[in-house]
Amino acid sequence: MKPGVRALGVAESYERDQSVLGGAVVTPSRTVDGFAFETCRVGGLDATDAVIELYETLDREDVQYLFLAGIAPAWYNILDLRAIHRAVDRPVLSVSFEASPGLEPALREAFEGSELARRLDRYRAQPERVAVTVNDDTRYVRSVGLSDAPETVVNAFTPTGGRPEPLRVARLAARGADRFLSEELLGGTDESGR
């Protein structure tokens, strides 16, 4: 992969009823050259729109891939990968870090009625997960619009460890922004200026 290729990674952090989505533009050689932030409701169904807004806020034609940390940020705010792909016109890869039987059992425990039905419909409409080897780790990838093998793209953006660099940086950014917003909402600083 060419060194100048860029990916946007999107990861989340939340401590309240609102989740902060951090977006980081990163090259395979670990150069970071852009950040954006958006929010979505914890337990809502607005994360798909928030990811699209985050991408549009950046307005970066040079971003060639969109990496998402998982498929259900903000307590089962299920992402619609196909809708995101249609909106951003870039390959979309959702990367999860653990093997699991899927989200259906957890969704059934957390929701009922129409809220459960909406999440199950969206979840079942997503592409299947594919296990890929990333350095010495196994990751699970759902992808839409990808012409290369998922393993090729994920490995290109994972120089070390098992977390793709765009997602690692996005997670750090989301945590920092969430911490800042939490402090702002809780009354700012103490007498010492901290």
LUMKEPA-32109 format. One record per residue: residue in three letters; x, y, z of N, C-alpha, C in turn. Coordinates in steps of 0.2 Angstrom, whole numbers, plus 5000, padded with zeros to 4 digits. Example, Ala and Ser with C-alpha at 12.3 -4.5 7.8 and 13.67 -1.06 7.14 Angstrom:
% LUMKEPA-32109
ALA506649725039506249785039506649845039/SER506449895035506849955036506450005039/
***
This chain:
% LUMKEPA-32109
MET500449945000500050005000500450065000/LYS500250114996500650174996500750215003/PRO501250245004501350275011500850335012/GLY500650365007500250425007499550415008/VAL499350345008498650335008498350345015/ARG497750375016497550395022496850355024/ALA496750335031496150305033495950355039/LEU495250355039494950385045494750335050/GLY494950335056494750285061494250325065/VAL493750285067493250315072493150265078/ALA493250295084493150255090492750295095/GLU492550265100492050305105492350305112/SER492050345116492150345123491550375126/TYR491250345132490750385135490750365143/GLU490450415146490350405153489750435155/ARG489350465151488650495152488150465147/ASP487650495146487150475142487250495134/GLN487850525133488050545127488750515126/SER488850485120489550455118489950505113/VAL490550515115490950555110491250505105/LEU491250525099491550485093492150525091/GLY492750495092493350525089493550505083/GLY493750545078493950525072494650545071/ALA495050505068495750525067495950505060/VAL496250545056496550535050497250505050/VAL497450445048498150425049498350385043/THR499050385042499350355036499650285039/PRO499750235034500050175036500750185040/SER501050245039501750255042501650295049/ARG500950295051500850325058500750405058/THR500750435052500750505052499950525053/VAL499850565058499150585060499150655057/ASP498550665053498550735051497750765050/GLY497350745055496750765056496350735061/PHE495850775064495450755070494750785069/ALA494250745071493550775071493150735076/PHE492650765079492250735084491550745083/GLU491150695085490450705085490150665091/THR489550675092489250635098488650595096/CYS488450545099487850505098487550485105/ARG486950465105486650445111486750375114/VAL486950365120487050305123486350265123/GLY486350205120485750175119485250195114/GLY485450245109485050265104485150225098/LEU484950255092485150225085485350285081/ASP485750335083485950385079486750385078/ALA487050335079487750325078487950325071/THR487550295067487650295059487750365057/ASP487250405058487250475056487750515059/ALA487950505065488550535068489150525065/VAL489250455063489950445059489950475052/ILE489350475049489350515043489450585044/GLU489150615049489350695050490050705052/LEU490350655056491050665057491450665051/TYR491350615046491750615040491650675036/GLU490950695036490850755032491150825035/THR491250825041491550885045492250885042/LEU492550835042493350835040493350855033/ASP492950835028492950865021493650845018/ARG493850775019494450755016494450705011/GLU494550735005494450684999495050634999/ASP495650645002496150605002496050545007/VAL495550545011495450485015495150425010/GLN495450365011495250315006494950255009/TYR494950255016494650195020494350225026/LEU493850195028493550215035493450155039/PHE493850165045493950105050493450125056/LEU493050075058492650085064492750035069/ALA492850065075492950015081492349985083/GLY492249925080491649885082491049905078/ILE490449875079489849885076489249915080/ALA489449915087488849935092489149985097/PRO489350045095489650095100489050115104/ALA489150155110488650185114488150145116/TRP488250085119487850035121487250015116/TYR487549975111487149945106486750005101/ASN487150055100486950105095487150075088/ILE486850025086487049985080487250025074/LEU487850015071488050055065487750015059/ASP487550055054487350025047487950035042/LEU488349985042488949995037488750015030/ARG488249985028488049995021487850075020/ALA487450095024487250165024487850215025/ILE488350195029488950235029489350235023/HIS489350175020489750165014489450215008/ARG488750205008488450245003488550325004/ALA488550345010488650415011489350435010/VAL489850395012490550425012490850405005/ASP490550355002490850324995491650304996/ARG491750275002492350245003492250175006/PRO492750125005492750065009492650075016/VAL492250035020492050045027492249975030/LEU492649975035492849915039492749925046/SER492349875049492149875056492649825059/VAL493049845064493549795067493349785074/SER493249715076493149705083493749665085/PHE493849655092494449635094494349565098/GLU493749545099493649485102493149435099/ALA493249375099492849325097492149325101/SER491649315098490949315102490449285098/PRO489949265101489349225097488949275094/GLY489149345094488649395091488349435096/LEU487949485094487649525098486849515100/GLU486649465096485849445097485749435104/PRO486049385108485949375115485949435119/ALA486449475118486449535123485949585121/LEU485749595114485249635112484549615115/ARG484449555116483849525118483749535126/GLU484349535129484349555136484249625138/ALA484449665133484449745135483849775132/PHE483449745127482949785124482349735123/GLU481749765122481149725120480749765115/GLY480249735113479749765108480049795102/SER479849855100480049885094480749905094/GLU481049925100481749945101482149885099/LEU481949825102482349765100482349745093/ALA481749755090481649735083482049775078/ARG482049845080482449895076483149875076/ARG483449855082484149845082484349775079/LEU483849725080483949665077483949665069/ASP483549705067483449715059484149745057/ARG484349795060484949825058485549785058/TYR485649755064486149705065486149645060/ARG485649615059485649565054485749585047/ALA485649645045485749665039486549685037/GLN486949675042487649695041488049635038/PRO488549645035488949595032489249545038/GLU489349485036489649435041490349465043/ARG490549445049491249455051491749405048/VAL492349425047492849375044493449385049/ALA493749325051494249325055494949345051/VAL495349385053495949405050496549405055/THR497149385052497649385057498049455056/VAL498149485062498449545062499049545066/ASN499649545063500249525067500149455071/ASP500149455077500049395080499349385083/ASP498949425082498249425084497749415079/THR497149395081496549385077496049435078/ARG495849465073495349525073494749495069/TYR494249535070493549515066493349575062/VAL493249565056493149625051492549615047/ARG492149665047491549665043491749725038/SER491649715032491849765027491249775021/VAL491249835019490849855013491249895008/GLY491149875002491549914997492249904996/LEU492449854999493249844999493449794993/SER493849824989494149784983494749734985/ASP495049754990495649714993495349664998/ALA495749615000495549575005495649615012/PRO495149605016495149645023495849635026/GLU496149575026496749565030497249615027/THR497349625020497849665017497749735020/VAL497149765020497049835022497149845030/VAL496949795034496949805041497749795043/ASN498049755040498749745041499149805039/ALA499049835033499349895031499349955036/PHE498749955040498750005045498849985052/THR499149925053499349905059500049885059/PRO500549935060501249925060501449875066/THR501149885071501349845077500749825081/GLY500749775085500149765089499549735085/GLY498949735088498449715085497849765084/ARG497949825085497449875084497649925078/PRO497249925073497449975068497550045070/GLU498150075068498350135070497750195070/PRO497350195064496850245064496350235070/LEU496250175072495750155078496150175085/ARG496750155085497150175091497150245093/VAL497250285088497350355089496650385090/ALA496150365086495450385087495150375094/ARG495350315097495150295104495450345109/LEU496050365108496450405112496050475112/ALA495950495106495650565105494950565108/ALA494550515107493850515110493950515117/ARG494350475120494450475127494650545130/GLY495050575127495250645129494650695128/ALA494350695123493750735122493250725127/ASP493050665128492550645133492750665140/ARG493350655142493650685148493550755149/PHE493750795143493650865143492950885144/LEU492450855140491750875141491450855147/SER491650795150491450785157491650835162/GLU492250855162492450905166492150975165/GLU492050995159491651055158490951045160/LEU490550995159489950985162489850975169/LEU490350955172490350945180490651005183/GLY490751065180490851125183491551145182/GLY491951115178492651145176493151125181/THR493551175183494151155187494051175194/ASP494551145198494551165205494951225206/GLU495051245213495351315214496051315212/SER496451255211497151265209497151265201/GLY496651265198496651275190496651205187/ARG496551155191496551085188495851055187/
***
